Amino acid sequence: MKVNFCGSVIRPDSAKYRTARQEFNRAIEKYPSSISYCTSEQDVVCAVQEAVRTGNCLRIRSGGHNYEGFSAGNGAAVIDVGCMNSISLGGDTLTAGPGALNSAIYEAVGAAGYPFPSGTCPSVAISGLTQGGGWGLSARMFGLACDSLQNVTMVDAFGQQHVASKVSEPDLFFALRGGGGGNFGVVTSMTFRLPPKLFNVTYVTLSASKVNNDTAACFIQQIQQWLLSDDFCFTPIARVQHIPGQGKGLILRGIYYGTEQQARTSLADFLSLGLTGTFEETTFLQATRIVEAGYPSYEYFVTGGRFASIPFTKCESLAIVSLLDKLAEGSTGATISLYGLGGAIKEKTSCETAFFYRDALNIISLTTNWEGPEADDRNRTWFSPRYRLLESLTYGAYINFPSLENLNYMHAYYGGNQKELSLIKTRIDPCNVFRFPQSIRPWL
């Protein structure tokens, strides 16, 4: 590494290597040739140029949350920007380093009285989240994280800086809002427009236990029908979960931008379905802290997220619920999750940003979890045929919930935007330095 690199480099012979190479998803085992922890844009330039000089393929890691481990790779040179985590507020804007985590961003904006449309997991970094679109519990109210992005600074494969916005390199700006992290270069800074300040919100958590398949199917249909309403104050996560020894349960969570009474009125039909729980009027910051408290520091899992355009029929809902009837041996639980779309997300067209599926009703994901590497193969074997069935009932796939099961991944992730993204990739990264198993392919 050049002498003007001020960060640190971890290699396989380092005592820190075992910990450094780990991803959030412990089911991912990757062995990179080096991990360069960058502290500045100059460090990034040095790390990129060194990797290109030595012929190593490059991977970019900000929070380590890529579900298929694309931010690492066997024999790859990993550029880790997690240390570049500065956060500053000025007027109605937020500027963040690529390694700034959801938890830190929410603390900063929440303390100043602002909400922010970022993700739910506290240890996810803003760079990867935003480049994939960025769904969160404020999405129907304020749009995806990428919809608030004002400008972004990036270093390309030649070590050159790009500043992209609607007026400066608009094609790259288009690509970095939904084209997925790690495809074009290393993001070093992002500036976002903040939503208006607000006072209280209502945190909602409802659940039901030991439900049968018919009730679970009705729950899926009911949440999809609710998403067709014009109440954009609530962006729900709805889950059907099967835990060994407990049977199937239902969970509905989210942040309602309104009073407790308004939330109760809007969600009354779910109470009639048998769900019970709490409506807690609180600050936006406290609501995010409640959400974050439910996340572990790491997991073993396999997952994939698809899009639904119209509500499922009762027959389709029953078929989806039945995917959870029999768990994989060694599984600690399997889940069908629905993530609400619509509202402000639909205010942009499919070709305004790289995030194509603006008209979708919801994202739906299938996940199985386990506790150690000995159950990896059994859970992956369980997952594959069930994902195929889910695929037959849906369209497209969410790039931030990637899956190697998405065979025609370019079409799945980018729909009608795939050609334009390939052309931008050809201009920005003509030698395809930034590549991984499901990276954007240059136009041939």
C-alpha positions in Angstrom: 0.0 0.0 0.0 1.2 3.5 -0.8 2.8 5.5 2.1 0.0 8.1 2.0 -2.6 5.5 3.1 -3.5 6.3 6.7 -5.9 3.5 7.5 -5.1 -0.1 8.4 -4.9 -3.3 6.4 -5.8 -6.7 7.7 -4.4 -9.8 5.9 -5.0 -13.5 6.5 -1.9 -13.8 8.7 -3.3 -11.2 11.1 -4.8 -12.2 14.5 -7.7 -9.8 13.7 -8.5 -11.5 10.4 -11.0 -14.0 11.6 -13.2 -11.2 13.2 -12.5 -8.7 10.4 -13.7 -11.0 7.6 -17.1 -11.8 9.2 -20.3 -10.5 7.8 -23.6 -9.8 9.7 -24.9 -13.0 8.2 -22.7 -15.6 9.8 -23.8 -18.2 7.2 -21.5 -16.3 4.8 -17.9 -17.6 4.9 -15.6 -15.5 2.7 -11.8 -15.3 2.8 -10.6 -12.0 1.2 -6.9 -11.5 0.5 -6.9 -8.1 2.3 -9.3 -5.8 4.1 -8.4 -2.1 3.9 -10.0 0.1 6.5 -10.1 3.5 5.0 -10.4 6.7 7.0 -10.6 9.2 4.2 -11.3 9.6 0.5 -7.5 9.6 0.0 -7.3 6.2 1.7 -10.0 5.0 -0.7 -8.1 6.3 -3.7 -4.9 4.5 -2.5 -6.8 1.2 -1.8 -8.5 1.2 -5.2 -5.3 2.0 -7.1 -3.4 -0.7 -5.2 -6.0 -3.3 -5.9 -6.1 -2.4 -9.6 -2.3 -2.5 -9.7 -2.1 -6.0 -8.2 -5.0 -7.3 -10.3 -7.2 -8.1 -7.3 -11.0 -7.9 -7.7 -12.5 -5.3 -5.5 -15.3 -5.5 -3.0 -16.8 -2.6 -1.1 -18.0 -3.0 2.5 -19.7 -0.3 4.6 -21.8 -2.2 7.2 -21.3 -5.8 6.1 -25.0 -6.5 5.7 -25.1 -7.8 2.2 -27.2 -11.0 2.7 -25.2 -13.0 0.1 -21.9 -11.6 1.2 -21.2 -9.6 -2.0 -19.3 -7.0 0.1 -16.6 -9.7 0.7 -15.2 -12.4 -1.5 -12.6 -15.2 -1.6 -9.3 -13.7 -2.6 -10.8 -10.2 -3.0 -9.4 -6.9 -1.9 -12.1 -5.5 0.4 -12.3 -1.8 0.8 -14.0 -1.2 4.1 -15.4 2.4 4.6 -17.0 1.7 8.0 -14.6 4.1 9.7 -15.8 6.9 7.4 -18.9 7.5 9.5 -19.1 11.2 10.0 -22.6 12.8 10.4 -23.3 16.5 10.1 -26.6 18.5 10.0 -26.9 21.9 8.3 -30.2 23.6 7.7 -32.5 21.0 6.3 -29.7 18.7 5.1 -27.8 15.7 6.5 -24.3 14.8 5.2 -23.0 11.4 6.1 -20.0 9.3 5.5 -20.6 5.9 3.8 -20.0 4.0 7.1 -22.6 6.0 9.1 -25.0 3.5 10.7 -28.7 3.8 11.0 -28.5 4.0 14.7 -26.1 6.9 14.7 -28.1 8.7 12.0 -31.4 8.4 13.9 -29.7 9.6 17.1 -28.4 12.7 15.3 -31.5 13.7 13.4 -33.9 12.7 16.2 -32.1 14.8 18.7 -32.6 17.8 16.3 -36.3 17.0 16.0 -36.3 15.4 12.5 -37.5 12.1 11.3 -35.5 10.3 8.5 -36.5 7.6 6.0 -33.7 5.1 6.5 -33.8 1.4 7.4 -34.7 -0.6 10.5 -31.5 -2.5 11.4 -29.2 -0.3 13.6 -26.0 -1.7 12.2 -26.8 -1.2 8.5 -24.7 1.6 7.0 -26.3 4.4 4.9 -24.2 3.9 1.8 -25.3 0.3 0.9 -28.8 0.9 2.1 -29.3 4.0 -0.1 -27.7 2.6 -3.2 -30.2 -0.3 -3.1 -33.1 2.1 -2.8 -33.5 2.0 1.0 -36.8 0.8 2.3 -37.7 1.8 5.9 -40.6 2.4 8.3 -41.1 5.9 6.9 -41.2 4.9 3.2 -44.9 5.5 2.5 -44.6 8.9 4.2 -41.3 10.2 2.9 -40.2 7.8 0.2 -37.2 5.5 0.0 -33.8 6.7 1.4 -32.5 7.3 -2.1 -35.5 9.7 -2.8 -34.0 12.1 -0.2 -30.5 11.9 -1.7 -29.3 15.3 -3.0 -25.7 14.5 -4.0 -23.1 11.8 -3.7 -19.3 11.7 -3.9 -17.7 8.6 -5.3 -14.3 7.3 -6.3 -14.1 5.2 -9.5 -11.8 2.4 -10.6 -9.2 5.0 -11.8 -9.1 6.7 -8.5 -11.0 9.7 -9.9 -13.6 11.6 -7.9 -17.2 12.0 -9.1 -19.8 14.3 -7.6 -23.2 13.2 -8.8 -26.5 15.1 -8.5 -29.5 16.0 -10.7 -27.3 18.6 -12.4 -23.8 17.0 -12.2 -23.4 13.5 -13.8 -27.2 12.9 -13.6 -26.8 9.4 -15.2 -24.5 8.3 -12.3 -26.9 9.9 -9.8 -29.7 7.9 -11.4 -27.6 4.7 -11.0 -26.6 5.3 -7.4 -30.2 5.5 -6.3 -31.3 1.9 -6.5 -28.6 0.3 -8.7 -27.1 -1.5 -5.7 -23.9 -1.0 -3.7 -20.5 -1.9 -5.0 -21.3 -1.7 -8.8 -19.8 1.7 -9.9 -17.2 2.7 -7.3 -16.7 3.6 -3.7 -19.1 6.2 -2.3 -17.3 8.5 0.1 -20.1 11.0 1.1 -23.8 11.4 0.8 -26.0 14.5 1.4 -29.7 14.1 2.0 -32.7 16.4 2.3 -34.3 16.1 5.7 -38.1 15.9 6.1 -40.0 18.6 8.1 -39.5 18.5 11.8 -42.2 16.8 13.8 -43.3 16.1 17.4 -44.7 12.7 18.4 -45.4 9.6 16.4 -47.1 6.4 17.5 -45.2 3.1 17.6 -47.4 0.2 16.8 -46.7 -3.5 17.6 -49.5 -6.0 17.3 -49.3 -9.8 17.4 -51.3 -13.1 17.6 -50.0 -16.5 18.5 -50.9 -20.1 17.6 -52.9 -19.2 14.5 -54.0 -21.6 11.8 -53.2 -21.3 8.1 -56.6 -19.8 7.3 -56.1 -16.9 9.8 -52.5 -16.3 8.6 -53.7 -16.2 4.9 -56.4 -13.7 5.9 -53.8 -11.6 7.6 -51.7 -11.5 4.4 -54.8 -10.5 2.4 -55.8 -7.9 4.9 -52.4 -6.1 5.0 -52.3 -6.0 1.2 -55.8 -4.5 1.1 -54.8 -2.0 3.7 -51.8 -1.0 1.6 -54.3 0.0 -1.2 -55.7 2.7 1.1 -54.7 6.3 1.0 -53.3 6.3 4.6 -49.6 6.9 4.0 -48.9 7.7 7.6 -48.0 4.1 8.3 -45.4 1.8 6.6 -45.9 -1.7 8.1 -43.8 -4.7 8.4 -46.2 -7.7 8.6 -44.9 -11.1 9.4 -46.1 -14.7 9.5 -43.6 -16.6 11.6 -43.2 -20.3 12.5 -41.0 -21.0 15.6 -40.4 -24.6 16.6 -42.7 -25.7 19.4 -44.8 -22.5 19.1 -46.6 -22.9 15.8 -47.4 -19.9 13.6 -47.8 -16.4 14.8 -48.6 -13.0 13.3 -46.7 -9.7 13.9 -47.5 -6.2 12.7 -45.1 -3.4 13.5 -44.4 0.2 12.4 -44.3 3.9 13.1 -47.5 5.7 12.6 -47.1 9.4 11.8 -50.1 10.6 13.9 -51.7 10.2 17.3 -52.5 7.0 19.1 -56.2 7.4 18.3 -55.5 7.9 14.6 -53.4 4.8 14.5 -56.1 2.8 16.3 -58.7 3.9 13.9 -56.6 3.2 10.8 -55.6 -0.3 12.0 -58.9 -1.3 13.6 -59.5 -4.2 11.2 -56.4 -6.0 12.4 -57.7 -5.9 16.0 -60.8 -7.6 14.8 -58.6 -10.3 13.3 -57.4 -11.1 16.8 -54.2 -9.2 17.0 -53.4 -7.4 20.3 -50.6 -5.2 21.4 -49.7 -1.6 22.0 -50.0 1.8 20.5 -47.4 4.0 22.1 -47.3 7.7 21.5 -43.6 8.7 21.6 -40.9 10.6 19.8 -39.5 9.5 16.5 -36.1 8.9 18.1 -37.6 6.7 20.8 -39.6 4.8 18.3 -36.5 3.9 16.3 -34.7 2.8 19.5 -37.6 0.4 20.2 -37.3 -1.0 16.6 -33.5 -1.3 16.9 -33.7 -3.2 20.2 -35.2 -6.2 18.4 -32.2 -6.8 16.2 -29.4 -9.2 17.2 -25.7 -8.4 16.6 -25.5 -11.2 14.0 -27.6 -14.0 12.5 -27.4 -17.2 10.4 -30.0 -17.1 7.7 -30.9 -17.3 4.0 -33.5 -15.0 2.5 -34.7 -13.3 -0.6 -37.2 -10.5 -1.4 -39.7 -10.3 -4.2 -42.3 -7.7 -5.3 -46.1 -8.1 -5.3 -48.1 -5.9 -7.6 -51.7 -6.8 -6.7 -53.2 -8.5 -3.6 -52.8 -12.3 -3.5 -55.9 -14.4 -3.8 -57.0 -16.6 -0.8 -55.6 -19.6 -2.6 -52.3 -17.9 -3.2 -52.1 -16.6 0.4 -52.7 -20.1 1.7 -49.9 -21.5 -0.6 -47.5 -18.9 0.7 -48.4 -19.6 4.3 -48.0 -23.3 3.8 -44.3 -22.7 2.9 -43.8 -22.5 6.6 -45.6 -25.7 7.6 -42.5 -27.8 7.8 -39.3 -26.2 9.1 -35.8 -27.2 8.0 -34.0 -29.5 10.4 -32.0 -27.2 12.8 -34.0 -24.1 11.9 -34.8 -21.7 14.8 -37.7 -20.3 12.8 -38.9 -19.3 9.4 -40.8 -16.2 8.3 -42.8 -14.7 5.5 -42.5 -10.9 5.7 -44.4 -8.2 3.9 -42.9 -4.7 3.6 -45.4 -1.9 2.7 -44.8 0.2 -0.4 -46.9 2.8 -2.1 -47.5 6.4 -0.9 -44.5 8.6 -1.5 -42.6 5.8 -3.2 -45.0 6.0 -6.1 -44.5 9.8 -6.5 -41.4 9.0 -8.7 -41.6 7.1 -11.9 -39.8 3.8 -12.6 -37.2 5.6 -14.7 -36.5 8.5 -12.4 -34.1 6.4 -10.3 -32.6 3.0 -10.7 -35.2 1.6 -8.3 -37.6 0.3 -10.9 -40.5 -1.2 -8.9 -42.3 2.0 -7.9 -45.8 0.6 -8.6 -45.4 -2.5 -6.4 -47.8 -3.0 -3.5 -45.2 -4.6 -1.2 -42.0 -6.5 -0.9 -42.4 -10.1 0.3 -39.5 -12.1 1.7 -39.0 -15.7 2.8 -36.4 -16.3 5.5 -35.1 -19.3 7.5 -32.8 -18.8 10.5 -30.5 -21.2 12.4 -27.9 -21.0 15.1 -24.6 -22.6 13.7 -22.8 -23.7 10.6 -23.8 -27.3 11.0 -27.4 -26.5 9.9 -26.4 -24.4 6.8 -26.9 -27.0 4.1 -30.2 -28.3 5.5 -31.7 -24.8 5.6 -30.5 -23.8 2.1 -32.0 -27.1 0.8 -35.3 -26.2 2.5 -35.2 -22.6 1.1 -34.6 -23.2 -2.6 -37.9 -24.9 -3.7 -40.0 -22.7 -1.5 -38.4 -19.6 -3.0 -39.2 -21.0 -6.5 -42.9 -21.1 -5.5 -42.7 -17.5 -4.1 -41.1 -16.5 -7.4 -44.0 -17.9 -9.4 -46.5 -15.6 -7.5 -44.4 -12.4 -7.7 -42.2 -10.4 -10.0 -38.9 -8.7 -9.7 -36.6 -8.8 -6.7 -35.4 -6.3 -4.2 -31.6 -5.7 -4.6 -31.2 -5.0 -0.8 -32.6 -8.5 -0.1 -30.4 -10.3 -2.7 -30.5 -14.1 -3.4 -28.4 -16.4 -5.5 -31.8 -18.0 -6.4 -32.5 -15.1 -8.7 -31.0 -16.6 -11.8 -31.8 -13.8 -14.3 -30.8 -11.3 -11.7 -30.3 -8.3 -14.0 -33.9 -8.4 -15.0 -35.1 -9.3 -11.5 -33.4 -6.4 -9.7 -33.6 -3.7 -12.3 -36.6 -4.5 -14.6 -36.8 -1.9 -17.4 -33.7 0.0 -16.1 -31.2 -2.8 -16.7 -30.0 -1.6 -20.1 -29.4 1.9 -18.9 -27.6 0.7 -15.9 -25.3 -1.5 -18.0 -24.5 1.5 -20.2 -23.6 3.6 -17.2 -21.5 0.8 -15.8 -19.6 0.7 -19.2 -18.9 4.4 -18.9 -17.9 4.6 -15.3 -16.2 1.2 -14.9 -15.3 0.0 -18.4 -12.8 -2.7 -17.1 -15.4 -4.1 -14.7 -13.1 -3.7 -11.7 -16.1 -3.6 -9.3 -17.6 -7.0 -9.9 -19.2 -9.8 -7.8 -21.5 -12.7 -8.5 -24.6 -10.5 -9.2 -23.0 -7.2 -10.2 -24.2 -5.1 -13.0 -22.7 -6.3 -16.3 -21.2 -3.8 -18.7 -23.1 -3.3 -22.0 -21.7 -5.7 -24.7 
